[in-house]
Amino acid sequence: MANIEINGKTIEARDGVMLIEAAEEAGVRIPRFCYHKKLSVAANCRMCLVEVEKAPKPMPACATPVTDGMKVFTKSKKALAAQKAVMEFLLINHPLDCPICDQGGECDLQEMALGYGDDVSRFSEKKRVVKAKNIGPLIATDMTRCIHCTRCVRFGQEVAGIRELGATGRGEHTEIGTYIEKSVISEVSGNVIDLCPVGALTSKPFRYSARPWELNDRAAIAPHDCLGSNIFVQTRRNDVMRIIPRENEEINEVWLSDRDRFSYEAVNSEERLSSPMIKVDGQWEETDWSTALEFSVKRLKEALAGNGENLGTLVSPSATLEEMYLAQQLTRGLGSQNIDHRLRQIDFSDQNIAPAYPHTGLPIQELASLDAVLLVGSNIRKEQPLAALRIRKAALHGANVMAVNPLNYHFNFPVGELETGSSGKQVQVLAGVAKALLQVSGEPAPEGLDTLLTNIEPNDMQLAMANHLHSADKATVILGVLAQNCNRYADMRALCGLIAKLSGATLSYLSDGGNAAGGWLSGAVPHRHAGANNTINNAGMNTQEMLAQARKAYITLGIEAELDINNPVKAIEAFNQAECVISLTAFDSEKLREQSDVLLPIATFTETSGTYVNAEGKWQSFAAAVQAKGESRPAWKVLRVLGNFFELPEFNYMSSEEIRDKVKAQCADIPISNVSEWRCPDSINEEGSLTRIGEVSIYAVDAITRRSEALQSTVDSVQAAVYLNSHMAKQQDIQQGMMVHVSQDNSKVSLPVIIDERVADGCAMVPSGLIETAGLGDSFGPMTITKNG
């Protein structure tokens, strides 16, 4: 520690820390534009100039390390003169358009000008003008306002891992822009809006819609991935106007993914369901809540006919803990165990030995300090963008990042060892890594594995993976969404668990949806009650079984069958065969009307209170930011009243907090461990046929993101097509742009061909979660391609 003096006050500061940080910790605010605590020091705005005793000229506080005995003056005549001079230079070319600037009211330059600027400009020459650039559907530009702080440039290079913005020219002719007029395509690009201290980069969807002083901040949690990023929902007169990050160093730091930032557009979508609707004699009628609920109860009783097992309940993995708990309580109260939130999962064969809930096994914050990471079935950059930023930090500090994936994804961090292939190929790779670790550690193989490993000989890549994991002080094996939803999940889980055990690494899960952990803890699975630590002897049906063996009645919560379920063909067939389908949904669509008998309008994540449990196991509760649109109601209230209509016990909850506390009490003694009982894979053979990889794009994961117009206009809104590498295309005798028939079981759709060298041999990537591919079967499994005609 160093003893320094700031404005006559003696403080202790960490030796070598920059002066601006030491002053901040002591409560002394020094003006700045280019400095940001999460970015490298640029020292190019010079606004933070301060007087340092014995220094011949003012020093930039952001680039001056503290030393013992240093005396600093931030308000002296010398310091103020320097700061005012810098402000005058910055304002020389800045336009006087504050009244029409979206940044007005929250602009750093505006605030600093008030304190350090003059009332009259001495500059009478012509100001420079920079043409605004179109850099995509999310960020609006007015580059004449740019003061060249380079925060946006440094963010892309240092944090996002994609240098999309850069500076060209010199002096006042410097311009910030993209390479040859390209769009900004990073999945975290919206953070430059927060970083920009002026109005040069602003939110395009929010443009000219409200003033900052009109907005009210409401703390909330983002619902689209398992990290549970902290956000502020900014509202005006009961309308959601925009979403900004809420700082939480343990989870999202100060960042936010574009998916969490811009998905709010769906809250005000024209497709919102505003009133309850019932189908009478094949015709839809709007009605009141009492009539709709009575109709729902009557239809359910008729369909169940006294046998609760005729009911199946399917819940979105992004529903709140309270909604999931009441959904399972209602389902089980009606005599059924058939409830599931794992909508896209195919392989349930080892669910009885699964951990209490899928979690990271370590704090999210510690992902940045790992020495080795093995990603298995994970496109982490798109599935959990902010977790990818943590992994990037680790990689930049020397961590070995390796991947076993169905595609060669473009990560924003360096990847060393990489193996790609079908689910069967990935199982073989993991078996090779496991065998290498068995040899290195000298441990005996678990029961049944020796025979399977007889013909497995680890290659150099697999040996390197094993050595990196084994030699690392802190390592993790991450099972991603693609692994958890593939047709060989149980085999992958078993081998990943063994690899983690032999190498001393942590086994981590990064799961689908915003509340998969809450789904397990609340009992929204067919084989466990709330509390997740007691397996039911007479387990109900999982998602796959409920659709393969159609139920007479279904209750769905927040889902669209053709887009959210692994096998949309089976889902639609099952719903069409059912006597009664009750859909609790925030949105109306033709498909929902075809499949349902009752549509009950529910609130979105900004309109309800509730709790999400993130992948680390943190319980994060939030209140409603605005009232629900039209006649919509929070889903937990709808489920509570349905329970009352059925005269079921323990449905008299007065608040979501009451439900949360009840579930939390049942979860008090859950062991936090990802270690599972060994289950030997049935085989480690690779598939012999062409295999479909049914990845869900980052902006197709749920009904909310699918209705954000801005997100759907980005390059990450994936085109429905058959993606193959050139070798596979030649083997199939097809070419780029050709229309082909894609078949699975008895399902067939026509799609264009796109040559994509990221796709492994033996595979074809046909995206799931799209209307154009909803006519196909399982997201992962055998498929065939034939030419049209």
Buried (B, 14 or more C-beta within 10 A) or exposed (E): EBBBBBBEEEBEBEBEBBBBBBBBEBEBEBBBBBBBEBBEBBBBBBBBBBBBEEBEEBBBBBBBBBBEEBBBBBEBEBBBEBBBBBBBBBBEBBBEEBEEBBBBBBBBBBEBBEEBBEEEEEEEEEEBEBEEBEBBBBBBBBBBBBBBBBBBBBBBBBBBBBBBBBBEEEEEEBBBBBEEEEBBBBBBBBBBBBBBBBBBBBBBBBEEEBEBEEBEEBBBBBBBBBBBBBBBBBBBEEBBBBBBBBEBEEBBBBBBBBBBBBBBBBBEBEEBBBBBBBBEEEEBBEBEBEEBBBBBBEBBBEBBEEEBBBBBBBBBBBBBBBBBBBBBBBBBBBEBBBBBBBBBBBBBBBBBBBBBBBBBBBEBBBBBBBBBBBBBBBBBBBBBBBBBBBBBBBBEEEBBBBBBBBBBBEBBBEBBBBBBBBBBBBBBBBBBBBBBBBEBBEEEBBEEBEEBBEEBEBEEBBBBBBBBBBBBEBBBBBBBBBBBBBBBBBBBBBBBBBBBBBBBBBBBBBBBBBBBBBBBBBBBBBBBBBBBBEBBEEBBBBBBBBBEEBBBBBBBBBBBBBBBBBBBBBBBBBBEEBBBBBBBBBBBBEBBBEBBBBBBBBBBBBBBBBBBBBBBBBBBBBEBBBEBBEBBBBBBBBBBBBBEBBEBEEBEBEEBBEBBEBBBEBBEEBEEEBEBEBBBBEEBEBBEEBBBBBBBBBBBBBBBBBBBEBBBBBEBBBEBBBBBBEBBBEBBEBEEEBBBBBBBBEBEBEBBBBBBEBBBBBBBBBBBBBBBBBBBBBBBBBBBBEEEE
